[in-house]
Amino acid sequence: MSKGIEQAGIELTGDAVAAYGAWVAAKRAEEVAKAAVSAAGAVLTSALGTSNVGTINGVPVVSVVHAEKATPDRDVLKRLAPKAYAKSLNVTSYSYLRKR
């Protein structure tokens, strides 16, 4: 049992049951949409080849964005500077819905 989860729970009724159905359908649609975005992105990336811009009728419609993200290696920081690691932690607690 996950932290904070009641075993018995509460019976959903009326609007909450309808909302649950809509939530489940939306989560499924989100998964399908993410897969479609990924598949279309792969086709576009292949079509672009070495170009950074794709056009339709001469009008730029898509471009490759080159980016870089730097994050500290938490394991290295924790090993080499445990006090700095402990002071740098920023913990955020939150709740979310999970389909059971």
N, C-alpha and C positions, 0 to 999 in steps of 0.2 A: 504494500500500500504506500502510495506517495505521501510525502509530507503535506499535511493540511487537507487531506482528502477524507471525507466522511465515508465510512463503509456503507451505511444504510442509505444515505442521501435523502433527497426530497423528491416526491413525485411531481413531474412537470405536467401541467394541464393547460388547456386552452391556447392562449397566445404563445406561451412558452413552447409548447409542442410544435406549433406552426413555425416559430422562430428557429427551433432546432432543425426542422426539416429544411428550412431555407439556408441555415448555416452549413449543414452537411452538403447540400447541393452547391453552394457557393465555394466551399473548400474543394469539391471535386472539379468545378469549373476552373478554379485557380490552378490546380494541378495540370489540367488539360491546356490551359493558356500558357503556363510556364513551359510545357513541352513543345507547344507550337512556336513560341518565341525562340526557344533553343534551336529547333529544327530550321526555322526560317533564317536565323542568324548564321547557322552553318552554311546554308546555301548562299547567302549574301557574302560571307567571308570568302567562300570559294570563288564566287563570281568576281569579286574585287581583285583577287590575285595579289599583285604587289601594289596596286593603286590604293590610295587612301580615301578616294571619293567615288561614289557611284551616282550616275545621273539617269534621269528619265526624260527623254526629249530635250537633252541638253541642260536640264535643270538639276542641280545637285539635290539629292534626296537622302543620301546616307553617307556618313563618313566614319572612318576609323579614328578613334580617340586613343592615343597612347598615354598611359598613366602609370604612376608608380605609387606604391603604398609601402611605407616603412613602419614596422612595428617592432618593439623590443622583444627579444627572445626571453620570455618569462623564466624559463628554466635556468638560463645562463645568469640572468639578473638575480634570481633567488639564490643560486649557488655562490656567486661572487660577491654579492652585496645584499645579504638577507635583510638587514635593517632598512635599506633603501627600498627593497622590494615590498616589505611590509608597509612602509609609509606611503608607497605609491599606489597601493591597492585602492580602487574605487569600486565598492560593491553596491550594486543596485538590486533590490528585491522587487519582484513583480509577480503577478498572477496572470494566467492565460487559460483559455478553454482548450480541453483536449477531448477528442472523441474516444469513448471507452469501448 
